Amino acid sequence: MRMKIDSIASGKRKAVNLSLDTGVVEAARAAGLNLSQICEAALREASRSERARQWREENREWADSVNRWIDERGLPLERYRLF
């Protein structure tokens, strides 16, 4: 089994103030949901998505050039492929 590594988590906690819709908070509490865990998970996912989007944007030119090179010349070891 592989261990998941969370590159964002620090292992520390910080108290913060959030403004949330009262109806949403009441519904979450009534359902027994942990607001801190849910907010943290949502922020973690949003952060990962944004970092991935930024990486794609920053590396778009490189990826396009690699794709053009492959389109023009083919894969370097394609003749050895078994599929």
Rosetta constraint file for C-alpha pairs under 8 A:
AtomPair CA 8 CA 44 HARMONIC 7.28 0.50
AtomPair CA 20 CA 24 HARMONIC 7.14 0.50
AtomPair CA 20 CA 25 HARMONIC 6.77 0.50
AtomPair CA 21 CA 25 HARMONIC 6.37 0.50
AtomPair CA 22 CA 26 HARMONIC 6.08 0.50
AtomPair CA 23 CA 27 HARMONIC 6.09 0.50
AtomPair CA 24 CA 28 HARMONIC 6.09 0.50
AtomPair CA 25 CA 29 HARMONIC 6.12 0.50
AtomPair CA 25 CA 35 HARMONIC 7.90 0.50
AtomPair CA 26 CA 30 HARMONIC 6.00 0.50
AtomPair CA 27 CA 31 HARMONIC 6.18 0.50
AtomPair CA 28 CA 32 HARMONIC 6.30 0.50
AtomPair CA 28 CA 33 HARMONIC 5.22 0.50
AtomPair CA 28 CA 34 HARMONIC 7.64 0.50
AtomPair CA 28 CA 35 HARMONIC 7.26 0.50
AtomPair CA 29 CA 33 HARMONIC 5.64 0.50
AtomPair CA 29 CA 34 HARMONIC 7.46 0.50
AtomPair CA 29 CA 35 HARMONIC 7.88 0.50
AtomPair CA 33 CA 38 HARMONIC 7.77 0.50
AtomPair CA 34 CA 38 HARMONIC 6.27 0.50
AtomPair CA 35 CA 39 HARMONIC 5.96 0.50
AtomPair CA 36 CA 40 HARMONIC 5.97 0.50
AtomPair CA 37 CA 41 HARMONIC 6.06 0.50
AtomPair CA 38 CA 42 HARMONIC 6.13 0.50
AtomPair CA 39 CA 43 HARMONIC 6.06 0.50
AtomPair CA 40 CA 44 HARMONIC 6.00 0.50
AtomPair CA 41 CA 45 HARMONIC 6.20 0.50
AtomPair CA 42 CA 46 HARMONIC 6.09 0.50
AtomPair CA 43 CA 47 HARMONIC 5.95 0.50
AtomPair CA 44 CA 48 HARMONIC 6.21 0.50
AtomPair CA 45 CA 49 HARMONIC 6.08 0.50
AtomPair CA 46 CA 50 HARMONIC 6.09 0.50
AtomPair CA 47 CA 51 HARMONIC 6.09 0.50
AtomPair CA 48 CA 52 HARMONIC 6.12 0.50
AtomPair CA 49 CA 53 HARMONIC 6.14 0.50
AtomPair CA 50 CA 54 HARMONIC 6.10 0.50
AtomPair CA 51 CA 55 HARMONIC 6.12 0.50
AtomPair CA 52 CA 56 HARMONIC 6.20 0.50
AtomPair CA 53 CA 57 HARMONIC 6.20 0.50
AtomPair CA 54 CA 58 HARMONIC 6.00 0.50
AtomPair CA 55 CA 59 HARMONIC 5.95 0.50
AtomPair CA 56 CA 60 HARMONIC 5.58 0.50
AtomPair CA 59 CA 63 HARMONIC 6.21 0.50
AtomPair CA 60 CA 64 HARMONIC 6.00 0.50
AtomPair CA 61 CA 65 HARMONIC 6.17 0.50
AtomPair CA 62 CA 66 HARMONIC 6.27 0.50
AtomPair CA 63 CA 67 HARMONIC 6.16 0.50
AtomPair CA 64 CA 68 HARMONIC 6.09 0.50
AtomPair CA 65 CA 69 HARMONIC 6.12 0.50
AtomPair CA 66 CA 70 HARMONIC 6.27 0.50
AtomPair CA 67 CA 71 HARMONIC 6.07 0.50
AtomPair CA 68 CA 72 HARMONIC 6.12 0.50
AtomPair CA 69 CA 73 HARMONIC 5.97 0.50
AtomPair CA 69 CA 74 HARMONIC 7.48 0.50
AtomPair CA 70 CA 74 HARMONIC 4.53 0.50
AtomPair CA 70 CA 75 HARMONIC 5.67 0.50
AtomPair CA 74 CA 78 HARMONIC 7.30 0.50
AtomPair CA 77 CA 81 HARMONIC 7.16 0.50
